[in-house]
Amino acid sequence: MYESSIVFIICWHGNFPWYFPYFIHSCRYNPSIDFLIFTDNAEVKLDLPANVKIIPYSLEQFRTNAAEALGFEVAIESGYKLCDFKPAYGLIFQNYIKDYNFWGYCDIDIIFGNIRSFMTDELLHEYDIISARHDYLTGCFALYRNNQKMRELFKQSKDYRKVFTDPRNFFFDETNFAFEAFEKGIHYSQIRTEVESMTHVVRRLQEENRLKAYFEFQIMEGFAGNMLWDKGMLTYRKQFEAMLYHLVRFKKKYSEPVDLQKIIPDKFRIGKKKIYY
């Protein structure tokens, strides 16, 4: 048994993509972690593991629940805008996460390795917020301690109302498009953006000793190739274990026919351009 319980909140609107069965299969091999998928595509028949729950949920329902939780009307015209609301999921969906020590969000264009190999009880005991990169807060994977302070952490941004009432996407959950500046290690105070992103907020509060944040590179992205997924363990070049592979670029070069009933094997390789069985 693990001391700290974890739940991930995912909002997805529209048809599920080809890589969704891979995501679900990798969740299956993280049985101590729960995944709640709120979607308007809940009628699809899926072979789900016990730790994954599909919850019927429309975009209109999200608007209503977000407005109730935040205290003002929100602007959201498409599923893509949901990314900006990720830091507020803990508040919007607080009734679903009461029994967990940590809540977080992740994307579905992910193949997980063994999450608990990285998110250890020792780590979770020490930190309030965890990113999967060393340089900025990741929208594809982030964990927050489940308390009021962290559920409302987004309010520390002076621009959160603007973000939630403007239909444009600001990448608020990450850097407000300032990825390269944070990658270069420029101090957050020197990175000027239209809105104060969550990375700005977390870096500032971390510097002021108002929270404990963990930034460490634990993921694979791009066209790394030479990866093996074997019963829940993701290994790069036969020697480096990774917490997850983010398909953000890979999925633009490779795809399969959409088959949500597809049986994913317990062992496969991920090359630079293809997945091999």
Secondary structure, 3 states (H helix, E strand, C coil): CCCCCEEEEEEECCCCCCCHHHHHHHHHCCCCEEEEEEECCCCCCCCCCCCEEEEECCHHHHHHHHHHHHCCCCCCCCHHHHHHHHHHHHHHCHHHCCCCCEEEEECCCEEECCHHHCCCHHHHHHCCEEECCCCCCCCCEEEEECCHHHHCHHHHCCCHHHHHHCCCCCCCCCCCCCHHHHHCCCCHHHCCCCCCCHHHHHHHHHHCCCCCEEECCCEECCCCCCEEEECCEEEECCCEEECEEECCCHHHHCCCCCCCCCCCCCEEEECCCCEEC
